[in-house]
């Protein structure tokens, strides 16, 4: 897993983030994404994270420098992002977000903040801290997915049992794919480094 190769000038990325926020907040789009449990968690969540990452590009250099002092090695930002994702994977949080406009707003704001934190933290973290972060978040994601699969009861009142089980399969699969992608990239980077050392 690597940071998204976001293109364009910082200003263009920030504008794209604002446009994406507006689209996600549009009632028709929000209703479509939240009509299904798997779209709610596996489409809406990542899109809000992406919007936050795009908005982070527009931060002034002075703000980035101040955040970097607080976010040594990306640890603070990754802890923040991991905490947000852990809370929002709780079934009760999904139910509350659907019923309470205040919780929905807090959910979206938290995902924006987590996306910005990931953008500002991922490269600074390095492979060791990245591995520690993924080693906590991805197993947690797989465990939640297995819980959704194994539970004979609906854990979210707003969604049907088959939708819950579909989400469970997706969560387990996505966690495995992200882990394999990150490991493959690390191995590729190490191989390139060794090749460069041999030809030097």
Residue, then its C-alpha position, 0 to 999 in steps of 0.5 A: x500500500x502506498x500513498x495515492x499519486x495525487x496529481x496537479x498543483x496544490x491549489x488544483x487538488x484543493x479545489x478538487x477536494x472541495x468539489x468532491x466534498x460538495x458531491x458527497x454532501x449532495x443528498x442524492x449522492x449521500x442517499x445512494x451511497x448509504x442505501x447499502x452497508x457495503x457502499x456506506x463503508x467501502x465507497x463513501x468512507x474512502x471518498x471522504x478520505x480522498x477529499x481530505x487528502x486533496x484538501x490537505x494539499x492546499x495547506x500553507x507551508x507554515x501550517x504544514x511545518x507546524x503540523x510536521x513538528x507535532x507529527x514526527x515520523x507521521x505517528x500522530x497523524x496515523x494514530x488519528x486516522x486509525x482511531x477514526x477508522x476504528x470508531x467508524x467500523x463500530x456498527x452502532x456508529x453507522x446506525x447513528x450516522x443514518x439517524x442523526x444529522x449531527x453524527x453524520x456531520x461528525x462522521x464526515x468531518x472525522x473522515x476528512x481529518x483522517x484523510x488529511x492526516x494520512x496525506x501528511x503522515x504516510x511518507x514521513x512515517x517510513x516503512x517501519x511505522x507504515x507497517x505498524x499502522x497497517x499491522x493494526x488497522x488491517x487485522x482489525x478490518x478483517x476481524x470486523x469483516x469476519x464478525x459481520x460474516x459470522x453474526x446470525x443477527x443484524x448488527x446494524x438495524x438499518x441494513x439487512x443481514x445479507x448486506x451485512x454479510x456482503x460487507x463482511x466478505x468485502x472487508x476481509x478481502x480488501x484487508x488482505x489485498x491491501x496487505x499484499x499490495x503494501x508488502x509487494x511494494x516494499x519488496x519491490x523497493x528493496x529489490x531496486x535499492x539492492x540493484x542500485x547498490x550493485x551497479x554503483 
